[in-house]
Amino acid sequence: MFKYLIILLSCSTFAFTFNEAVEELKNHNSLQAMKGSAKSLLEKSQKQASWGDPMFKIAAKNLPVDSLKFDQTPMSGLEFGIGQKIALSNKYGKAGESQSAQARSINYSAMDLEQALTKSLWANLIEYKRINNELDILKENLSWISKMLKVSKKLYSNGRITQQALLDIQIRKSEVESEISNKNFEIKQNKSQLKYLVGNKALNFNYKSVPWKLLDTSKTEGQDFRLSSLKENLKAKEYSLEQSKLAYIPDITVSVGYTIRSDIDNNGDFIGAQITFPIPVSDDKSGAKGEAVANRYVAFKQLDDYKLKKSRDIEVIKDDIAKLNAELRIISRKSVNFAQNSRSITSKSYGLGNSTYVELLQSEIRLQTILLKKVALESKLSMRKVDLKYTLGESLYE
């Protein structure tokens, strides 16, 4: 008793729940990489908005070639100067805003990736549930075939069936055993996929903690992170277009210099000032503007297309859910019951020698096929419910 209590306490202590798995997804490498990219762009936005550092200059001016001395001509001297580029427009501010919007876009994409990873977690758990349900069906079927095999051996010993009939039933039993073996391997593969998502803690995952009822609830609130990402991407392209228009207004560079002389002509030191600016006549500015216009057009069309695609996907998924529910109702209420009754009647008749082994196997295979189809439909229905919540921007965890 004490031994079982220790095992129970160990399981409850180290069990890894669904909510803990969702939290673990936030540390996934792909998600962290995307968040790092967003942070990098945010830091870059400060750089883009800056005028740049001031330039300090030291220059020896008008020294004689023969002597390189400062006191032989009145024009010789040592100049100290400082210059600064000054923007006459807000183009650098727009560049910074464009980068910031792009960073927000990537950050929303990271949030969407987190939802997508949670969706992948659901897909894994739905698949695990399907495999286990199929395994239960196969095990029950194997148990039934084993009983029928015992009956068949008695019938064979009494000369009621042929050796071929006995062999065919044994072959069918081995086929089901092979299917069970394959399902066990599928479970191992499913565990490996779960391990990729949440790490080694997947080995202790508590499947009873999965909130299956969440799939049947609908929340009006929610946020579509993909939509938010595309909106921020459009903003980034609009800021970039504004920047390209302001780029026609050139920057000026203002410089001030102080020259220390030997004062041969008694006129003291010199000071100087300078203003320089480029003349925007090249194709550089017009090309950048054309590129920005095209990028904004692409971003707008991507956003518009996503809105249309989202509306279409919601309708398609809802229709799929309705179709799957209708098919499941028919199979659950009619097909399964009919097939179970057919197998039960045929097995009793076979035991009395009134049905052939072919009819027996047909009834068994028919029931197994229907039950496996029911499980497959349930799995697909659950996945479409997850798809709907993801498309609507609803939370996939409690």
SULGI-V52940 format. One line per field, one symbol per residue. burial: 1 if it has 9 or more other ideal C-beta (glycine too) atoms within 8 Angstrom, else 0. A space follows every 10 residues. Layout:
burial->???
//
This chain:
burial->0000000000 0000110111 1101100100 1101101110 1101110110 0000001000 1011000001 0000011111 1111111000 1101111111 1111111111 1111111111 1111111111 1111101110 1101110110 1110110000 0000110111 0110011011 0011011001 1011101100 1100110010 0001100000 0101111111 1111111111 1111011001 1111111110 1000000011 0101000001 0000100110 1110110111 0110011001 0011001101 1001101101 1100110011 0110011011 0000001011 1111111101 1111111111 1111111111 11110110
//
